[in-house]
Amino acid sequence: MMNVYVDNMKRQMEILNLIVGFELIAVGILYLILSNIESAVSWSIFGCMYIVMDKYSVLEKMSSNRKLIEFIKYLAAWLGCIMSTVFLIYVATML
């Protein structure tokens, strides 16, 4: 019985991490609209990190939409990598 509860909790955490990650990316987009590039990139990178953060959990205990979830996490990881690289170059040139 406890195993079912833990499995259900892990699935819910996976969904919550995705939602929070997308919300943080949305905050970044809002900062971009306000022309605050530094905050926009920081919040968006944080959102991408949030999306991929449970990537290291036991995959068998996660949701049944594994391929879609893995694809979203793969894209978020690349997006975070690209944004952080561009942000690093941007900040380095500002010094």
PDB file of N, CA, C and O in Angstrom:
ATOM      1  N   MET A   1       0.816  -1.187   0.000  1.00  0.00           N
ATOM      2  CA  MET A   1       0.000   0.000   0.000  1.00  0.00           C
ATOM      3  C   MET A   1       0.868   1.262   0.000  1.00  0.00           C
ATOM      4  O   MET A   1       0.572   2.213  -0.724  1.00  0.00           O
ATOM      5  N   MET A   2       1.914   1.278   0.789  1.00  0.00           N
ATOM      6  CA  MET A   2       2.796   2.435   0.859  1.00  0.00           C
ATOM      7  C   MET A   2       3.513   2.650  -0.467  1.00  0.00           C
ATOM      8  O   MET A   2       3.774   3.790  -0.851  1.00  0.00           O
ATOM      9  N   ASN A   3       3.837   1.560  -1.177  1.00  0.00           N
ATOM     10  CA  ASN A   3       4.498   1.659  -2.471  1.00  0.00           C
ATOM     11  C   ASN A   3       3.643   2.404  -3.479  1.00  0.00           C
ATOM     12  O   ASN A   3       4.160   3.212  -4.249  1.00  0.00           O
ATOM     13  N   VAL A   4       2.350   2.148  -3.485  1.00  0.00           N
ATOM     14  CA  VAL A   4       1.428   2.821  -4.397  1.00  0.00           C
ATOM     15  C   VAL A   4       1.384   4.311  -4.081  1.00  0.00           C
ATOM     16  O   VAL A   4       1.361   5.139  -4.992  1.00  0.00           O
ATOM     17  N   TYR A   5       1.372   4.652  -2.814  1.00  0.00           N
ATOM     18  CA  TYR A   5       1.361   6.058  -2.395  1.00  0.00           C
ATOM     19  C   TYR A   5       2.632   6.768  -2.860  1.00  0.00           C
ATOM     20  O   TYR A   5       2.568   7.886  -3.372  1.00  0.00           O
ATOM     21  N   VAL A   6       3.774   6.130  -2.684  1.00  0.00           N
ATOM     22  CA  VAL A   6       5.052   6.729  -3.079  1.00  0.00           C
ATOM     23  C   VAL A   6       5.110   6.888  -4.594  1.00  0.00           C
ATOM     24  O   VAL A   6       5.566   7.919  -5.088  1.00  0.00           O
ATOM     25  N   ASP A   7       4.651   5.876  -5.342  1.00  0.00           N
ATOM     26  CA  ASP A   7       4.640   5.965  -6.798  1.00  0.00           C
ATOM     27  C   ASP A   7       3.745   7.103  -7.267  1.00  0.00           C
ATOM     28  O   ASP A   7       4.115   7.852  -8.171  1.00  0.00           O
ATOM     29  N   ASN A   8       2.575   7.237  -6.661  1.00  0.00           N
ATOM     30  CA  ASN A   8       1.652   8.314  -7.016  1.00  0.00           C
ATOM     31  C   ASN A   8       2.264   9.674  -6.701  1.00  0.00           C
ATOM     32  O   ASN A   8       2.123  10.617  -7.480  1.00  0.00           O
ATOM     33  N   MET A   9       2.938   9.774  -5.569  1.00  0.00           N
ATOM     34  CA  MET A   9       3.577  11.021  -5.188  1.00  0.00           C
ATOM     35  C   MET A   9       4.676  11.394  -6.191  1.00  0.00           C
ATOM     36  O   MET A   9       4.817  12.569  -6.531  1.00  0.00           O
ATOM     37  N   LYS A  10       5.447  10.427  -6.664  1.00  0.00           N
ATOM     38  CA  LYS A  10       6.507  10.703  -7.635  1.00  0.00           C
ATOM     39  C   LYS A  10       5.927  11.182  -8.956  1.00  0.00           C
ATOM     40  O   LYS A  10       6.495  12.067  -9.597  1.00  0.00           O
ATOM     41  N   ARG A  11       4.801  10.608  -9.370  1.00  0.00           N
ATOM     42  CA  ARG A  11       4.147  11.065 -10.601  1.00  0.00           C
ATOM     43  C   ARG A  11       3.656  12.504 -10.444  1.00  0.00           C
ATOM     44  O   ARG A  11       3.801  13.324 -11.351  1.00  0.00           O
ATOM     45  N   GLN A  12       3.078  12.795  -9.291  1.00  0.00           N
ATOM     46  CA  GLN A  12       2.602  14.162  -9.047  1.00  0.00           C
ATOM     47  C   GLN A  12       3.761  15.149  -9.012  1.00  0.00           C
ATOM     48  O   GLN A  12       3.638  16.261  -9.524  1.00  0.00           O
ATOM     49  N   MET A  13       4.869  14.763  -8.424  1.00  0.00           N
ATOM     50  CA  MET A  13       6.045  15.629  -8.377  1.00  0.00           C
ATOM     51  C   MET A  13       6.570  15.898  -9.779  1.00  0.00           C
ATOM     52  O   MET A  13       6.998  17.012 -10.082  1.00  0.00           O
ATOM     53  N   GLU A  14       6.540  14.890 -10.625  1.00  0.00           N
ATOM     54  CA  GLU A  14       6.993  15.063 -12.002  1.00  0.00           C
ATOM     55  C   GLU A  14       6.137  16.116 -12.706  1.00  0.00           C
ATOM     56  O   GLU A  14       6.669  17.001 -13.376  1.00  0.00           O
ATOM     57  N   ILE A  15       4.836  16.026 -12.561  1.00  0.00           N
ATOM     58  CA  ILE A  15       3.921  16.976 -13.189  1.00  0.00           C
ATOM     59  C   ILE A  15       4.110  18.371 -12.599  1.00  0.00           C
ATOM     60  O   ILE A  15       4.139  19.360 -13.332  1.00  0.00           O
ATOM     61  N   LEU A  16       4.238  18.452 -11.278  1.00  0.00           N
ATOM     62  CA  LEU A  16       4.451  19.745 -10.630  1.00  0.00           C
ATOM     63  C   LEU A  16       5.758  20.394 -11.079  1.00  0.00           C
ATOM     64  O   LEU A  16       5.803  21.606 -11.289  1.00  0.00           O
ATOM     65  N   ASN A  17       6.813  19.609 -11.229  1.00  0.00           N
ATOM     66  CA  ASN A  17       8.086  20.152 -11.693  1.00  0.00           C
ATOM     67  C   ASN A  17       7.954  20.719 -13.107  1.00  0.00           C
ATOM     68  O   ASN A  17       8.528  21.764 -13.413  1.00  0.00           O
ATOM     69  N   LEU A  18       7.205  20.038 -13.959  1.00  0.00           N
ATOM     70  CA  LEU A  18       6.987  20.549 -15.310  1.00  0.00           C
ATOM     71  C   LEU A  18       6.209  21.867 -15.280  1.00  0.00           C
ATOM     72  O   LEU A  18       6.572  22.822 -15.966  1.00  0.00           O
ATOM     73  N   ILE A  19       5.150  21.912 -14.492  1.00  0.00           N
ATOM     74  CA  ILE A  19       4.330  23.125 -14.411  1.00  0.00           C
ATOM     75  C   ILE A  19       5.152  24.293 -13.887  1.00  0.00           C
ATOM     76  O   ILE A  19       5.141  25.375 -14.475  1.00  0.00           O
ATOM     77  N   VAL A  20       5.862  24.083 -12.789  1.00  0.00           N
ATOM     78  CA  VAL A  20       6.670  25.160 -12.205  1.00  0.00           C
ATOM     79  C   VAL A  20       7.748  25.606 -13.199  1.00  0.00           C
ATOM     80  O   VAL A  20       8.007  26.801 -13.337  1.00  0.00           O
ATOM     81  N   GLY A  21       8.364  24.664 -13.878  1.00  0.00           N
ATOM     82  CA  GLY A  21       9.391  25.004 -14.863  1.00  0.00           C
ATOM     83  C   GLY A  21       8.847  25.888 -15.970  1.00  0.00           C
ATOM     84  O   GLY A  21       9.471  26.886 -16.332  1.00  0.00           O
ATOM     85  N   PHE A  22       7.684  25.529 -16.514  1.00  0.00           N
ATOM     86  CA  PHE A  22       7.085  26.343 -17.572  1.00  0.00           C
ATOM     87  C   PHE A  22       6.652  27.703 -17.048  1.00  0.00           C
ATOM     88  O   PHE A  22       6.740  28.698 -17.767  1.00  0.00           O
ATOM     89  N   GLU A  23       6.185  27.759 -15.803  1.00  0.00           N
ATOM     90  CA  GLU A  23       5.818  29.048 -15.222  1.00  0.00           C
ATOM     91  C   GLU A  23       7.037  29.950 -15.051  1.00  0.00           C
ATOM     92  O   GLU A  23       6.953  31.156 -15.282  1.00  0.00           O
ATOM     93  N   LEU A  24       8.156  29.381 -14.652  1.00  0.00           N
ATOM     94  CA  LEU A  24       9.375  30.176 -14.501  1.00  0.00           C
ATOM     95  C   LEU A  24       9.876  30.671 -15.857  1.00  0.00           C
ATOM     96  O   LEU A  24      10.380  31.790 -15.958  1.00  0.00           O
ATOM     97  N   ILE A  25       9.745  29.860 -16.888  1.00  0.00           N
ATOM     98  CA  ILE A  25      10.103  30.306 -18.234  1.00  0.00           C
ATOM     99  C   ILE A  25       9.182  31.445 -18.657  1.00  0.00           C
ATOM    100  O   ILE A  25       9.626  32.402 -19.292  1.00  0.00           O
ATOM    101  N   ALA A  26       7.898  31.345 -18.308  1.00  0.00           N
ATOM    102  CA  ALA A  26       6.951  32.418 -18.617  1.00  0.00           C
ATOM    103  C   ALA A  26       7.344  33.711 -17.898  1.00  0.00           C
ATOM    104  O   ALA A  26       7.228  34.794 -18.473  1.00  0.00           O
ATOM    105  N   VAL A  27       7.806  33.612 -16.648  1.00  0.00           N
ATOM    106  CA  VAL A  27       8.292  34.792 -15.929  1.00  0.00           C
ATOM    107  C   VAL A  27       9.461  35.411 -16.694  1.00  0.00           C
ATOM    108  O   VAL A  27       9.558  36.630 -16.827  1.00  0.00           O
ATOM    109  N   GLY A  28      10.345  34.546 -17.192  1.00  0.00           N
ATOM    110  CA  GLY A  28      11.465  35.039 -17.992  1.00  0.00           C
ATOM    111  C   GLY A  28      10.996  35.771 -19.237  1.00  0.00           C
ATOM    112  O   GLY A  28      11.557  36.807 -19.595  1.00  0.00           O
ATOM    113  N   ILE A  29       9.986  35.250 -19.894  1.00  0.00           N
ATOM    114  CA  ILE A  29       9.444  35.914 -21.080  1.00  0.00           C
ATOM    115  C   ILE A  29       8.848  37.273 -20.714  1.00  0.00           C
ATOM    116  O   ILE A  29       9.002  38.244 -21.455  1.00  0.00           O
ATOM    117  N   LEU A  30       8.170  37.336 -19.575  1.00  0.00           N
ATOM    118  CA  LEU A  30       7.613  38.619 -19.130  1.00  0.00           C
ATOM    119  C   LEU A  30       8.720  39.636 -18.857  1.00  0.00           C
ATOM    120  O   LEU A  30       8.581  40.813 -19.191  1.00  0.00           O
ATOM    121  N   TYR A  31       9.815  39.186 -18.253  1.00  0.00           N
ATOM    122  CA  TYR A  31      10.942  40.091 -18.041  1.00  0.00           C
ATOM    123  C   TYR A  31      11.548  40.531 -19.371  1.00  0.00           C
ATOM    124  O   TYR A  31      12.021  41.661 -19.495  1.00  0.00           O
ATOM    125  N   LEU A  32      11.534  39.650 -20.356  1.00  0.00           N
ATOM    126  CA  LEU A  32      12.049  40.003 -21.672  1.00  0.00           C
ATOM    127  C   LEU A  32      11.189  41.110 -22.298  1.00  0.00           C
ATOM    128  O   LEU A  32      11.714  42.021 -22.938  1.00  0.00           O
ATOM    129  N   ILE A  33       9.881  41.023 -22.110  1.00  0.00           N
ATOM    130  CA  ILE A  33       8.975  42.060 -22.602  1.00  0.00           C
ATOM    131  C   ILE A  33       9.294  43.398 -21.936  1.00  0.00           C
ATOM    132  O   ILE A  33       9.166  44.455 -22.553  1.00  0.00           O
ATOM    133  N   LEU A  34       9.713  43.340 -20.666  1.00  0.00           N
ATOM    134  CA  LEU A  34      10.080  44.555 -19.935  1.00  0.00           C
ATOM    135  C   LEU A  34      11.503  45.020 -20.260  1.00  0.00           C
ATOM    136  O   LEU A  34      12.004  45.968 -19.655  1.00  0.00           O
ATOM    137  N   SER A  35      12.142  44.355 -21.209  1.00  0.00           N
ATOM    138  CA  SER A  35      13.511  44.674 -21.652  1.00  0.00           C
ATOM    139  C   SER A  35      14.555  44.481 -20.560  1.00  0.00           C
ATOM    140  O   SER A  35      15.569  45.178 -20.540  1.00  0.00           O
ATOM    141  N   ASN A  36      14.319  43.555 -19.666  1.00  0.00           N
ATOM    142  CA  ASN A  36      15.298  43.220 -18.636  1.00  0.00           C
ATOM    143  C   ASN A  36      15.912  41.879 -19.016  1.00  0.00           C
ATOM    144  O   ASN A  36      15.495  40.829 -18.526  1.00  0.00           O
ATOM    145  N   ILE A  37      16.907  41.929 -19.896  1.00  0.00           N
ATOM    146  CA  ILE A  37      17.481  40.707 -20.469  1.00  0.00           C
ATOM    147  C   ILE A  37      18.096  39.819 -19.407  1.00  0.00           C
ATOM    148  O   ILE A  37      17.926  38.600 -19.441  1.00  0.00           O
ATOM    149  N   GLU A  38      18.815  40.417 -18.460  1.00  0.00           N
ATOM    150  CA  GLU A  38      19.489  39.614 -17.433  1.00  0.00           C
ATOM    151  C   GLU A  38      18.494  38.800 -16.617  1.00  0.00           C
ATOM    152  O   GLU A  38      18.698  37.605 -16.404  1.00  0.00           O
ATOM    153  N   SER A  39      17.437  39.425 -16.167  1.00  0.00           N
ATOM    154  CA  SER A  39      16.427  38.707 -15.384  1.00  0.00           C
ATOM    155  C   SER A  39      15.685  37.699 -16.251  1.00  0.00           C
ATOM    156  O   SER A  39      15.360  36.605 -15.790  1.00  0.00           O
ATOM    157  N   ALA A  40      15.417  38.055 -17.492  1.00  0.00           N
ATOM    158  CA  ALA A  40      14.706  37.153 -18.400  1.00  0.00           C
ATOM    159  C   ALA A  40      15.475  35.851 -18.583  1.00  0.00           C
ATOM    160  O   ALA A  40      14.908  34.763 -18.481  1.00  0.00           O
ATOM    161  N   VAL A  41      16.759  35.974 -18.851  1.00  0.00           N
ATOM    162  CA  VAL A  41      17.568  34.772 -19.066  1.00  0.00           C
ATOM    163  C   VAL A  41      17.715  33.986 -17.767  1.00  0.00           C
ATOM    164  O   VAL A  41      17.632  32.758 -17.777  1.00  0.00           O
ATOM    165  N   SER A  42      17.931  34.676 -16.655  1.00  0.00           N
ATOM    166  CA  SER A  42      18.092  33.979 -15.373  1.00  0.00           C
ATOM    167  C   SER A  42      16.853  33.164 -15.012  1.00  0.00           C
ATOM    168  O   SER A  42      16.963  31.999 -14.633  1.00  0.00           O
ATOM    169  N   TRP A  43      15.677  33.775 -15.130  1.00  0.00           N
ATOM    170  CA  TRP A  43      14.451  33.060 -14.796  1.00  0.00           C
ATOM    171  C   TRP A  43      14.189  31.918 -15.767  1.00  0.00           C
ATOM    172  O   TRP A  43      13.722  30.855 -15.358  1.00  0.00           O
ATOM    173  N   SER A  44      14.481  32.122 -17.044  1.00  0.00           N
ATOM    174  CA  SER A  44      14.249  31.067 -18.027  1.00  0.00           C
ATOM    175  C   SER A  44      15.186  29.880 -17.817  1.00  0.00           C
ATOM    176  O   SER A  44      14.772  28.726 -17.927  1.00  0.00           O
ATOM    177  N   ILE A  45      16.442  30.171 -17.516  1.00  0.00           N
ATOM    178  CA  ILE A  45      17.390  29.082 -17.231  1.00  0.00           C
ATOM    179  C   ILE A  45      16.944  28.325 -15.984  1.00  0.00           C
ATOM    180  O   ILE A  45      16.994  27.095 -15.953  1.00  0.00           O
ATOM    181  N   PHE A  46      16.516  29.044 -14.972  1.00  0.00           N
ATOM    182  CA  PHE A  46      16.021  28.404 -13.757  1.00  0.00           C
ATOM    183  C   PHE A  46      14.818  27.519 -14.076  1.00  0.00           C
ATOM    184  O   PHE A  46      14.704  26.416 -13.542  1.00  0.00           O
ATOM    185  N   GLY A  47      13.927  27.988 -14.937  1.00  0.00           N
ATOM    186  CA  GLY A  47      12.768  27.181 -15.353  1.00  0.00           C
ATOM    187  C   GLY A  47      13.189  25.911 -16.063  1.00  0.00           C
ATOM    188  O   GLY A  47      12.626  24.844 -15.817  1.00  0.00           O
ATOM    189  N   CYS A  48      14.171  26.016 -16.941  1.00  0.00           N
ATOM    190  CA  CYS A  48      14.675  24.824 -17.639  1.00  0.00           C
ATOM    191  C   CYS A  48      15.287  23.834 -16.654  1.00  0.00           C
ATOM    192  O   CYS A  48      15.099  22.624 -16.781  1.00  0.00           O
ATOM    193  N   MET A  49      16.013  24.351 -15.684  1.00  0.00           N
ATOM    194  CA  MET A  49      16.593  23.469 -14.668  1.00  0.00           C
ATOM    195  C   MET A  49      15.500  22.754 -13.891  1.00  0.00           C
ATOM    196  O   MET A  49      15.631  21.573 -13.568  1.00  0.00           O
ATOM    197  N   TYR A  50      14.437  23.460 -13.594  1.00  0.00           N
ATOM    198  CA  TYR A  50      13.334  22.877 -12.840  1.00  0.00           C
ATOM    199  C   TYR A  50      12.668  21.749 -13.623  1.00  0.00           C
ATOM    200  O   TYR A  50      12.268  20.735 -13.052  1.00  0.00           O
ATOM    201  N   ILE A  51      12.555  21.938 -14.934  1.00  0.00           N
ATOM    202  CA  ILE A  51      11.925  20.913 -15.775  1.00  0.00           C
ATOM    203  C   ILE A  51      12.746  19.632 -15.785  1.00  0.00           C
ATOM    204  O   ILE A  51      12.182  18.539 -15.722  1.00  0.00           O
ATOM    205  N   VAL A  52      14.051  19.746 -15.863  1.00  0.00           N
ATOM    206  CA  VAL A  52      14.882  18.541 -15.960  1.00  0.00           C
ATOM    207  C   VAL A  52      15.347  18.017 -14.611  1.00  0.00           C
ATOM    208  O   VAL A  52      16.047  17.006 -14.564  1.00  0.00           O
ATOM    209  N   MET A  53      14.982  18.668 -13.512  1.00  0.00           N
ATOM    210  CA  MET A  53      15.537  18.303 -12.218  1.00  0.00           C
ATOM    211  C   MET A  53      15.181  16.890 -11.757  1.00  0.00           C
ATOM    212  O   MET A  53      15.983  16.273 -11.055  1.00  0.00           O
ATOM    213  N   ASP A  54      14.026  16.355 -12.116  1.00  0.00           N
ATOM    214  CA  ASP A  54      13.699  15.001 -11.679  1.00  0.00           C
ATOM    215  C   ASP A  54      14.133  13.959 -12.704  1.00  0.00           C
ATOM    216  O   ASP A  54      13.728  12.799 -12.628  1.00  0.00           O
ATOM    217  N   LYS A  55      14.944  14.369 -13.645  1.00  0.00           N
ATOM    218  CA  LYS A  55      15.486  13.466 -14.661  1.00  0.00           C
ATOM    219  C   LYS A  55      16.263  12.320 -14.016  1.00  0.00           C
ATOM    220  O   LYS A  55      16.406  11.250 -14.609  1.00  0.00           O
ATOM    221  N   TYR A  56      16.750  12.539 -12.838  1.00  0.00           N
ATOM    222  CA  TYR A  56      17.605  11.553 -12.188  1.00  0.00           C
ATOM    223  C   TYR A  56      16.840  10.645 -11.245  1.00  0.00           C
ATOM    224  O   TYR A  56      17.443   9.883 -10.490  1.00  0.00           O
ATOM    225  N   SER A  57      15.519  10.719 -11.280  1.00  0.00           N
ATOM    226  CA  SER A  57      14.691   9.834 -10.466  1.00  0.00           C
ATOM    227  C   SER A  57      14.568   8.472 -11.137  1.00  0.00           C
ATOM    228  O   SER A  57      14.993   8.290 -12.278  1.00  0.00           O
ATOM    229  N   VAL A  58      13.992   7.531 -10.427  1.00  0.00           N
ATOM    230  CA  VAL A  58      13.782   6.192 -10.971  1.00  0.00           C
ATOM    231  C   VAL A  58      12.694   6.277 -12.036  1.00  0.00           C
ATOM    232  O   VAL A  58      11.546   6.594 -11.726  1.00  0.00           O
ATOM    233  N   LEU A  59      13.045   5.997 -13.282  1.00  0.00           N
ATOM    234  CA  LEU A  59      12.128   6.194 -14.396  1.00  0.00           C
ATOM    235  C   LEU A  59      10.920   5.266 -14.358  1.00  0.00           C
ATOM    236  O   LEU A  59       9.854   5.628 -14.856  1.00  0.00           O
ATOM    237  N   GLU A  60      11.061   4.093 -13.787  1.00  0.00           N
ATOM    238  CA  GLU A  60       9.942   3.147 -13.747  1.00  0.00           C
ATOM    239  C   GLU A  60       8.804   3.654 -12.868  1.00  0.00           C
ATOM    240  O   GLU A  60       7.665   3.208 -13.010  1.00  0.00           O
ATOM    241  N   LYS A  61       9.099   4.564 -11.980  1.00  0.00           N
ATOM    242  CA  LYS A  61       8.093   5.060 -11.043  1.00  0.00           C
ATOM    243  C   LYS A  61       7.429   6.338 -11.540  1.00  0.00           C
ATOM    244  O   LYS A  61       6.614   6.926 -10.829  1.00  0.00           O
ATOM    245  N   MET A  62       7.764   6.772 -12.743  1.00  0.00           N
ATOM    246  CA  MET A  62       7.237   8.018 -13.259  1.00  0.00           C
ATOM    247  C   MET A  62       5.991   7.781 -14.099  1.00  0.00           C
ATOM    248  O   MET A  62       5.475   6.664 -14.149  1.00  0.00           O
ATOM    249  N   SER A  63       5.512   8.814 -14.750  1.00  0.00           N
ATOM    250  CA  SER A  63       4.250   8.741 -15.479  1.00  0.00           C
ATOM    251  C   SER A  63       4.325   7.811 -16.682  1.00  0.00           C
ATOM    252  O   SER A  63       5.405   7.420 -17.125  1.00  0.00           O
ATOM    253  N   SER A  64       3.154   7.469 -17.195  1.00  0.00           N
ATOM    254  CA  SER A  64       3.079   6.542 -18.326  1.00  0.00           C
ATOM    255  C   SER A  64       3.388   7.245 -19.649  1.00  0.00           C
ATOM    256  O   SER A  64       3.627   6.569 -20.649  1.00  0.00           O
ATOM    257  N   ASN A  65       3.391   8.561 -19.686  1.00  0.00           N
ATOM    258  CA  ASN A  65       3.721   9.318 -20.898  1.00  0.00           C
ATOM    259  C   ASN A  65       5.222   9.569 -20.969  1.00  0.00           C
ATOM    260  O   ASN A  65       5.661  10.693 -21.212  1.00  0.00           O
ATOM    261  N   ARG A  66       5.990   8.537 -20.760  1.00  0.00           N
ATOM    262  CA  ARG A  66       7.435   8.648 -20.615  1.00  0.00           C
ATOM    263  C   ARG A  66       8.108   9.306 -21.816  1.00  0.00           C
ATOM    264  O   ARG A  66       8.990  10.147 -21.636  1.00  0.00           O
ATOM    265  N   LYS A  67       7.715   8.944 -23.029  1.00  0.00           N
ATOM    266  CA  LYS A  67       8.382   9.492 -24.213  1.00  0.00           C
ATOM    267  C   LYS A  67       8.161  10.992 -24.333  1.00  0.00           C
ATOM    268  O   LYS A  67       9.093  11.734 -24.641  1.00  0.00           O
ATOM    269  N   LEU A  68       6.937  11.441 -24.093  1.00  0.00           N
ATOM    270  CA  LEU A  68       6.639  12.873 -24.165  1.00  0.00           C
ATOM    271  C   LEU A  68       7.384  13.636 -23.074  1.00  0.00           C
ATOM    272  O   LEU A  68       7.965  14.691 -23.331  1.00  0.00           O
ATOM    273  N   ILE A  69       7.361  13.099 -21.863  1.00  0.00           N
ATOM    274  CA  ILE A  69       8.050  13.755 -20.746  1.00  0.00           C
ATOM    275  C   ILE A  69       9.550  13.831 -21.014  1.00  0.00           C
ATOM    276  O   ILE A  69      10.167  14.871 -20.788  1.00  0.00           O
ATOM    277  N   GLU A  70      10.131  12.753 -21.487  1.00  0.00           N
ATOM    278  CA  GLU A  70      11.568  12.735 -21.773  1.00  0.00           C
ATOM    279  C   GLU A  70      11.915  13.717 -22.887  1.00  0.00           C
ATOM    280  O   GLU A  70      12.957  14.371 -22.834  1.00  0.00           O
ATOM    281  N   PHE A  71      11.046  13.828 -23.900  1.00  0.00           N
ATOM    282  CA  PHE A  71      11.284  14.764 -24.994  1.00  0.00           C
ATOM    283  C   PHE A  71      11.236  16.205 -24.487  1.00  0.00           C
ATOM    284  O   PHE A  71      12.080  17.019 -24.861  1.00  0.00           O
ATOM    285  N   ILE A  72      10.265  16.524 -23.646  1.00  0.00           N
ATOM    286  CA  ILE A  72      10.167  17.871 -23.066  1.00  0.00           C
ATOM    287  C   ILE A  72      11.416  18.180 -22.246  1.00  0.00           C
ATOM    288  O   ILE A  72      11.964  19.279 -22.332  1.00  0.00           O
ATOM    289  N   LYS A  73      11.859  17.221 -21.460  1.00  0.00           N
ATOM    290  CA  LYS A  73      13.044  17.428 -20.629  1.00  0.00           C
ATOM    291  C   LYS A  73      14.298  17.580 -21.483  1.00  0.00           C
ATOM    292  O   LYS A  73      15.188  18.367 -21.159  1.00  0.00           O
ATOM    293  N   TYR A  74      14.363  16.825 -22.572  1.00  0.00           N
ATOM    294  CA  TYR A  74      15.499  16.922 -23.492  1.00  0.00           C
ATOM    295  C   TYR A  74      15.555  18.321 -24.110  1.00  0.00           C
ATOM    296  O   TYR A  74      16.617  18.941 -24.165  1.00  0.00           O
ATOM    297  N   LEU A  75      14.400  18.812 -24.575  1.00  0.00           N
ATOM    298  CA  LEU A  75      14.350  20.160 -25.150  1.00  0.00           C
ATOM    299  C   LEU A  75      14.680  21.224 -24.107  1.00  0.00           C
ATOM    300  O   LEU A  75      15.386  22.188 -24.403  1.00  0.00           O
ATOM    301  N   ALA A  76      14.174  21.052 -22.897  1.00  0.00           N
ATOM    302  CA  ALA A  76      14.455  22.025 -21.835  1.00  0.00           C
ATOM    303  C   ALA A  76      15.940  22.035 -21.477  1.00  0.00           C
ATOM    304  O   ALA A  76      16.508  23.092 -21.202  1.00  0.00           O
ATOM    305  N   ALA A  77      16.561  20.874 -21.480  1.00  0.00           N
ATOM    306  CA  ALA A  77      17.994  20.807 -21.186  1.00  0.00           C
ATOM    307  C   ALA A  77      18.794  21.553 -22.251  1.00  0.00           C
ATOM    308  O   ALA A  77      19.714  22.303 -21.924  1.00  0.00           O
ATOM    309  N   TRP A  78      18.451  21.354 -23.515  1.00  0.00           N
ATOM    310  CA  TRP A  78      19.132  22.066 -24.603  1.00  0.00           C
ATOM    311  C   TRP A  78      18.867  23.559 -24.544  1.00  0.00           C
ATOM    312  O   TRP A  78      19.779  24.363 -24.735  1.00  0.00           O
ATOM    313  N   LEU A  79      17.620  23.932 -24.280  1.00  0.00           N
ATOM    314  CA  LEU A  79      17.270  25.348 -24.186  1.00  0.00           C
ATOM    315  C   LEU A  79      18.049  26.009 -23.053  1.00  0.00           C
ATOM    316  O   LEU A  79      18.595  27.098 -23.230  1.00  0.00           O
ATOM    317  N   GLY A  80      18.103  25.362 -21.899  1.00  0.00           N
ATOM    318  CA  GLY A  80      18.867  25.889 -20.774  1.00  0.00           C
ATOM    319  C   GLY A  80      20.346  26.005 -21.089  1.00  0.00           C
ATOM    320  O   GLY A  80      20.989  26.984 -20.709  1.00  0.00           O
ATOM    321  N   CYS A  81      20.886  25.022 -21.777  1.00  0.00           N
ATOM    322  CA  CYS A  81      22.304  25.044 -22.152  1.00  0.00           C
ATOM    323  C   CYS A  81      22.595  26.189 -23.115  1.00  0.00           C
ATOM    324  O   CYS A  81      23.571  26.918 -22.941  1.00  0.00           O
ATOM    325  N   ILE A  82      21.759  26.346 -24.115  1.00  0.00           N
ATOM    326  CA  ILE A  82      21.964  27.411 -25.102  1.00  0.00           C
ATOM    327  C   ILE A  82      21.824  28.785 -24.446  1.00  0.00           C
ATOM    328  O   ILE A  82      22.651  29.671 -24.662  1.00  0.00           O
ATOM    329  N   MET A  83      20.775  28.955 -23.649  1.00  0.00           N
ATOM    330  CA  MET A  83      20.576  30.253 -23.000  1.00  0.00           C
ATOM    331  C   MET A  83      21.706  30.586 -22.041  1.00  0.00           C
ATOM    332  O   MET A  83      22.160  31.729 -21.994  1.00  0.00           O
ATOM    333  N   SER A  84      22.168  29.601 -21.274  1.00  0.00           N
ATOM    334  CA  SER A  84      23.240  29.896 -20.321  1.00  0.00           C
ATOM    335  C   SER A  84      24.551  30.204 -21.041  1.00  0.00           C
ATOM    336  O   SER A  84      25.332  31.029 -20.567  1.00  0.00           O
ATOM    337  N   THR A  85      24.802  29.558 -22.174  1.00  0.00           N
ATOM    338  CA  THR A  85      26.008  29.843 -22.944  1.00  0.00           C
ATOM    339  C   THR A  85      25.958  31.252 -23.529  1.00  0.00           C
ATOM    340  O   THR A  85      26.928  32.004 -23.441  1.00  0.00           O
ATOM    341  N   VAL A  86      24.819  31.600 -24.127  1.00  0.00           N
ATOM    342  CA  VAL A  86      24.664  32.945 -24.689  1.00  0.00           C
ATOM    343  C   VAL A  86      24.735  33.994 -23.581  1.00  0.00           C
ATOM    344  O   VAL A  86      25.339  35.052 -23.761  1.00  0.00           O
ATOM    345  N   PHE A  87      24.120  33.702 -22.442  1.00  0.00           N
ATOM    346  CA  PHE A  87      24.144  34.639 -21.316  1.00  0.00           C
ATOM    347  C   PHE A  87      25.566  34.831 -20.799  1.00  0.00           C
ATOM    348  O   PHE A  87      25.959  35.948 -20.464  1.00  0.00           O
ATOM    349  N   LEU A  88      26.334  33.755 -20.734  1.00  0.00           N
ATOM    350  CA  LEU A  88      27.727  33.856 -20.299  1.00  0.00           C
ATOM    351  C   LEU A  88      28.513  34.761 -21.235  1.00  0.00           C
ATOM    352  O   LEU A  88      29.280  35.612 -20.784  1.00  0.00           O
ATOM    353  N   ILE A  89      28.324  34.577 -22.532  1.00  0.00           N
ATOM    354  CA  ILE A  89      29.032  35.417 -23.520  1.00  0.00           C
ATOM    355  C   ILE A  89      28.581  36.871 -23.378  1.00  0.00           C
ATOM    356  O   ILE A  89      29.400  37.789 -23.431  1.00  0.00           O
ATOM    357  N   TYR A  90      27.281  37.072 -23.199  1.00  0.00           N
ATOM    358  CA  TYR A  90      26.730  38.428 -23.039  1.00  0.00           C
ATOM    359  C   TYR A  90      27.326  39.118 -21.815  1.00  0.00           C
ATOM    360  O   TYR A  90      27.760  40.267 -21.897  1.00  0.00           O
ATOM    361  N   VAL A  91      27.346  38.425 -20.693  1.00  0.00           N
ATOM    362  CA  VAL A  91      27.877  39.028 -19.463  1.00  0.00           C
ATOM    363  C   VAL A  91      29.379  39.257 -19.586  1.00  0.00           C
ATOM    364  O   VAL A  91      29.887  40.278 -19.121  1.00  0.00           O
ATOM    365  N   ALA A  92      30.095  38.324 -20.204  1.00  0.00           N
ATOM    366  CA  ALA A  92      31.540  38.449 -20.361  1.00  0.00           C
ATOM    367  C   ALA A  92      31.886  39.647 -21.236  1.00  0.00           C
ATOM    368  O   ALA A  92      32.896  40.308 -20.995  1.00  0.00           O
ATOM    369  N   THR A  93      31.079  39.938 -22.235  1.00  0.00           N
ATOM    370  CA  THR A  93      31.361  41.089 -23.088  1.00  0.00           C
ATOM    371  C   THR A  93      30.986  42.415 -22.422  1.00  0.00           C
ATOM    372  O   THR A  93      31.461  43.474 -22.832  1.00  0.00           O
ATOM    373  N   MET A  94      30.147  42.357 -21.410  1.00  0.00           N
ATOM    374  CA  MET A  94      29.754  43.566 -20.690  1.00  0.00           C
ATOM    375  C   MET A  94      30.835  44.014 -19.707  1.00  0.00           C
ATOM    376  O   MET A  94      30.846  45.170 -19.284  1.00  0.00           O
ATOM    377  N   LEU A  95      31.741  43.108 -19.343  1.00  0.00           N
ATOM    378  CA  LEU A  95      32.771  43.447 -18.346  1.00  0.00           C
ATOM    379  C   LEU A  95      33.769  44.364 -18.920  1.00  0.00           C
ATOM    380  O   LEU A  95      34.711  44.759 -18.233  1.00  0.00           O
TER     381      LEU A  95
END
